[in-house]
Amino acid sequence: MKKRKIELAIISDVHLGTYGCHADELITYLNSIQPKKLILNGDIIDIWQFKKRYFPPSHLKVLKKIIGMASKGTEVFYVTGNHDEMLRKFAYTSMGNIKIANKLVLNLDGKKAWIFHGDVFDVSIQNAKWLAKLGGYGYDMLILINRLINWFLNKLGKEKYSLSKKIKNSVKGAVKYINDFEKTAADLAIENHYDYVICGHIHQPKKEVYENKQGKTMYLNSGDWVENLTALEYSFKRWKIYHYNHDKLSPFFMDEDLKDMDMNELIASITDKNDISDIEVKTTEDEPNSFDKQGLSQDTDGV
């Protein structure tokens, strides 16, 4: 089966290194597409909850796959989030086709897309990081419990159930937070004349046009690969939310060269000369708009 050729794919909130990450499913999805650009919009590697004892081969295979895509011509932008904020010090660094940024502006068929993770709107992260990290551990435990419940439901032939979604939808504060997040992002995008504003962070996939007295914009959120298993795709001047659970991708389960690799082989392959022989590390700190001449957003947009 041929891979789908698309202009742009955006994924976020993969949380590699945590029990909730669906790495195999993500590899399956990446194997099914051939994007010109791949944007990793934050929280790809969960450095907050990184444990030496838990980083299984499937998680390393995701990194190997992304590096492989870059070596074959896909332009990869790693936009940093709060769980991988350690990488923010490397903003404006490029390694061949892989570029690191804190935020990004792309020109898509004459329209401006403003892309950032979204944690800047989260007061709990800005003012009480320890509380946010504690919440992250609790969320990880909830996902583990949910997996056990879904295993039993699967054995009984019943549909899967999401505890975290149920909690979010039933707690008024959580619903209000999500609504405020989306409105704030959209209002800022309109104020700064962006046609699209694209976030992650809140694990809520969405595509919706927002309008106020100043104008309108399209708000998009790529969701996550913990609960929703979703991505954003752009092609033929149109956006769509991709849902892994609505697709049948078994033919793309794994690249043959990744399928039988053990941990040591994977670690070695990530720095394989065939993948990185043409990679040159560049730091363009003084030229924030140098990435592909697409432009990294300046600090005049409020984020």
C-alpha positions in Angstrom: 0.0 0.0 0.0 1.3 3.5 -0.9 1.9 6.1 1.8 -0.4 9.1 1.8 1.5 12.2 0.5 0.5 15.3 2.5 1.9 18.8 2.9 2.1 18.9 6.7 1.5 16.7 9.7 1.4 17.9 13.2 1.6 15.7 16.3 2.0 16.7 20.0 1.8 15.3 23.5 3.3 11.9 22.7 5.0 11.7 26.2 7.7 9.2 25.3 9.0 7.7 28.5 5.6 7.4 30.2 3.3 4.4 30.6 0.5 6.2 28.8 2.3 6.7 25.5 1.0 4.7 22.5 4.3 4.4 20.7 3.4 1.5 18.5 0.3 3.2 17.2 2.3 6.4 16.5 4.9 4.4 14.5 2.0 2.8 12.5 0.6 6.3 11.7 4.0 7.7 10.7 4.5 4.7 8.4 1.3 5.5 6.6 2.2 9.1 5.6 4.8 10.9 3.6 4.7 14.5 4.7 6.8 17.4 3.3 6.9 18.8 6.8 6.4 17.1 10.2 5.8 19.4 13.2 6.3 17.9 16.7 4.4 20.4 18.7 5.7 19.8 22.3 5.8 17.2 25.0 7.2 14.5 22.6 9.7 13.3 25.1 8.4 13.6 28.7 11.6 14.8 30.5 9.6 15.6 33.6 8.7 12.0 34.2 11.7 10.4 32.6 12.8 7.2 34.3 15.9 5.2 33.5 14.0 2.0 34.2 11.2 2.8 31.7 12.0 3.7 28.1 11.0 0.7 26.1 12.2 -0.2 22.6 8.9 1.0 21.0 9.6 4.5 22.4 13.1 4.5 20.9 11.7 3.3 17.6 9.6 6.5 17.4 12.8 8.6 17.6 14.5 6.4 15.1 11.5 6.7 12.7 11.4 10.5 13.0 15.2 10.7 12.3 14.7 8.4 9.4 12.0 10.6 7.9 14.2 13.6 8.2 17.1 11.8 6.5 14.7 11.0 3.6 13.7 14.6 3.0 10.9 15.4 5.4 11.5 18.7 7.1 11.0 18.2 10.9 10.3 21.1 13.3 10.5 20.3 17.0 8.5 22.9 18.9 9.2 22.7 22.6 6.6 22.2 25.3 6.6 22.2 29.1 7.4 18.5 29.5 10.4 18.9 27.2 11.2 22.5 28.2 14.9 21.5 28.7 15.2 21.7 24.9 14.2 25.4 24.9 17.8 26.4 25.4 18.5 24.8 22.0 15.9 26.9 20.2 17.1 28.1 16.7 19.4 25.0 16.5 19.2 22.9 13.3 20.6 19.5 12.6 20.1 18.9 8.9 16.3 18.6 8.3 15.5 18.8 12.1 15.0 22.2 13.6 14.2 23.2 17.2 12.0 26.2 17.9 9.9 27.5 20.8 7.2 28.8 18.4 6.8 28.8 14.7 5.0 30.7 11.9 4.5 29.0 8.5 3.1 30.4 5.3 0.5 27.9 4.0 -0.8 28.8 0.6 -0.8 32.6 1.4 -2.1 32.2 4.9 -0.2 32.5 8.2 -0.2 29.6 10.6 1.0 30.4 14.2 2.2 27.2 16.0 3.2 26.8 19.6 2.6 24.2 22.3 0.3 26.3 24.6 1.7 25.8 28.1 2.4 29.6 28.3 -1.3 29.9 29.1 -1.2 27.5 32.0 -0.9 29.5 35.3 -0.2 26.3 37.3 2.9 25.6 35.3 4.2 29.2 35.3 3.6 29.8 39.0 3.7 26.4 40.7 5.7 24.0 38.5 6.0 21.4 41.3 2.2 21.2 41.5 2.0 20.7 37.7 4.6 17.9 37.9 2.7 16.3 40.7 -0.4 16.4 38.6 1.5 14.8 35.7 2.4 11.8 37.9 -1.3 11.5 39.0 -2.4 11.6 35.3 0.2 8.9 34.4 -1.2 6.7 37.2 -4.8 7.3 36.0 -3.8 6.2 32.5 -2.3 3.0 33.9 -5.5 2.2 35.8 -7.5 3.0 32.6 -5.4 0.6 30.6 -6.2 -2.2 33.1 -9.9 -1.4 32.9 -9.9 -1.4 29.1 -8.0 -4.8 29.1 -10.9 -6.3 31.0 -13.5 -4.5 28.8 -11.8 -5.8 25.7 -11.9 -9.4 27.1 -15.7 -8.9 27.7 -16.1 -7.6 24.1 -17.1 -4.1 25.2 -15.9 -0.7 24.1 -13.0 1.1 25.7 -13.6 3.7 28.3 -11.6 6.9 29.1 -11.5 7.8 32.7 -9.6 11.0 32.1 -12.1 12.2 29.5 -15.0 11.4 31.9 -13.3 13.4 34.7 -12.5 16.3 32.4 -16.0 16.5 31.0 -17.6 16.3 34.4 -15.5 18.8 36.2 -16.7 22.3 35.5 -13.3 23.8 36.2 -11.6 21.6 33.7 -14.2 22.4 31.0 -13.8 26.2 31.7 -10.0 25.9 31.6 -10.2 24.3 28.1 -12.7 26.9 26.9 -10.6 29.7 28.2 -7.4 28.2 26.7 -9.0 28.0 23.2 -10.5 31.5 23.4 -7.3 33.1 24.6 -5.3 31.5 21.8 -7.8 32.5 19.2 -8.1 36.1 20.4 -4.3 36.5 20.3 -4.2 35.0 16.8 -6.8 37.4 15.6 -5.0 40.4 17.2 -1.8 39.4 15.5 -3.5 38.7 12.1 -2.8 34.9 12.0 -5.2 32.8 9.9 -4.5 29.7 11.9 -3.5 29.1 15.5 -2.3 25.6 16.3 -1.6 24.3 19.8 -1.3 21.1 21.8 -0.9 20.8 25.6 -4.5 20.3 26.6 -5.0 16.9 24.9 -8.2 18.0 23.2 -8.2 17.6 19.4 -10.2 20.4 17.8 -10.8 22.4 14.6 -13.1 25.4 15.0 -13.4 28.9 13.5 -13.4 31.7 16.2 -14.6 35.2 15.5 -14.6 38.4 17.5 -15.1 42.1 16.7 -11.5 42.3 15.3 -11.8 39.4 12.9 -11.6 35.6 12.8 -9.2 32.8 12.8 -9.2 29.0 12.8 -8.2 27.3 16.1 -6.6 23.9 15.8 -5.4 21.4 18.4 -3.5 18.2 17.5 -4.7 16.4 20.6 -2.3 13.7 21.9 -1.0 10.1 21.7 -2.0 9.1 25.2 -5.8 9.3 25.1 -7.1 10.4 21.7 -4.3 9.2 19.3 -4.8 12.1 16.9 -2.9 14.4 14.6 -3.5 17.4 12.4 -3.0 17.1 8.6 -2.9 19.9 6.0 -3.1 19.2 2.3 -4.9 20.8 -0.7 -5.5 24.0 1.4 -7.6 22.0 3.9 -7.1 20.9 7.5 -8.4 17.7 9.0 -8.1 15.9 12.4 -6.7 12.4 11.9 -8.1 9.8 14.4 -6.0 6.7 14.6 -8.9 4.8 16.2 -11.1 5.5 13.1 -8.5 4.1 10.7 -7.3 0.6 9.7 -3.5 0.7 9.4 -2.4 -2.9 10.2 -0.4 -3.1 6.9 1.8 -0.3 8.2 2.5 -1.7 11.6 6.3 -1.4 11.6 9.2 -0.8 9.2 11.0 -4.0 8.5 14.3 -2.6 9.6 12.8 -1.6 13.0 10.6 -4.6 13.7 13.3 -7.0 15.1 15.7 -4.5 16.6 16.6 -4.9 20.3 17.4 -2.0 22.6 21.1 -1.9 21.9 20.6 -2.0 18.2 18.1 0.8 18.4 20.4 3.1 20.4 23.2 2.4 17.9 20.9 3.0 14.9 19.7 6.4 16.2 23.2 7.7 15.6 23.7 5.6 12.5 26.0 7.3 10.0 23.5 6.5 7.2 20.9 8.6 9.0 23.0 11.5 10.1 26.0 11.7 7.7 24.6 14.8 6.1 23.5 16.5 9.3 25.2 19.7 10.2 24.5 21.3 13.5 23.8 25.0 13.2 22.8 27.5 15.8 21.0 30.6 14.4 20.2 32.4 17.6 20.8 35.8 16.0 18.6 34.9 13.0 15.3 33.8 14.4 13.6 33.9 11.0 16.2 31.8 9.1 14.4 28.4 9.3 13.3 27.6 5.7 12.5 31.3 5.3 9.1 30.4 6.8 9.8 32.5 9.8 9.8 31.9 13.5 7.4 34.2 15.3 8.9 37.2 16.9 8.1 38.2 20.5 5.5 40.7 19.5 2.6 38.2 19.5 2.1 37.9 23.2 3.6 34.4 23.6 
